[in-house]
């Protein structure tokens, strides 16, 4: 079951994530990937339509995803 969960990435924004479950303190999607970056914690793919792209647009010096902190998910 997918739930809508409010996530505060720490930059003053509020994001709604589609979360299937929480694993090791990380919100995960239905595929077991991070619900915020979907396995791309540094936005290397540059896809503008994923939520992590907006985070990096607002925070260009951020080191990694604020949900999974770059841990493999």
C-alpha positions in Angstrom: 0.0 0.0 0.0 1.3 3.4 -1.0 0.9 6.3 1.5 1.3 10.0 0.9 3.9 11.2 3.4 5.0 14.8 4.0 8.8 15.2 3.8 10.7 18.3 4.9 14.1 18.3 3.0 15.5 21.0 5.2 15.4 23.9 2.7 12.1 25.4 3.7 10.0 23.4 1.3 7.4 20.6 2.0 7.3 17.7 -0.4 4.7 14.9 -0.5 6.3 11.5 -1.2 4.6 8.3 -2.3 6.0 5.9 0.3 5.5 2.1 0.4 7.5 1.5 3.6 10.2 2.8 5.9 13.4 0.8 5.9 16.4 1.7 8.2 14.9 5.2 8.7 14.5 5.9 5.0 11.2 6.4 3.2 11.1 3.9 0.3 9.0 3.6 -2.8 7.3 0.5 -4.1 10.5 -0.7 -5.8 12.6 -0.3 -2.6 14.4 2.8 -3.8 14.5 6.1 -1.9 11.1 7.7 -2.2 12.7 11.1 -2.9 15.6 10.5 -5.3 14.6 7.0 -6.5 18.2 5.7 -6.4 19.8 8.9 -7.8 21.0 10.7 -4.7 23.2 13.2 -6.5 20.8 13.8 -9.4 23.3 12.4 -11.9 20.6 11.6 -14.4 19.5 15.2 -14.5 15.9 14.3 -15.1 13.9 17.5 -14.5 10.7 15.7 -13.7 11.8 13.9 -10.5 11.5 15.6 -7.1 15.2 15.5 -6.3 15.9 17.7 -9.3 13.9 20.5 -7.7 15.9 20.0 -4.5 19.2 20.5 -6.3 17.8 23.5 -8.3 17.1 25.1 -4.9 20.3 23.8 -3.2 23.0 23.5 -5.8 25.7 22.8 -3.2 23.9 20.1 -1.4 26.1 17.0 -1.1 23.4 14.3 -1.5 19.7 13.4 -1.0 18.4 14.5 2.3 16.2 11.4 2.7 18.6 8.5 2.1 21.9 10.5 2.4 23.3 8.6 -0.5 23.0 5.2 1.1 22.2 2.4 -1.3 18.5 1.7 -1.2 
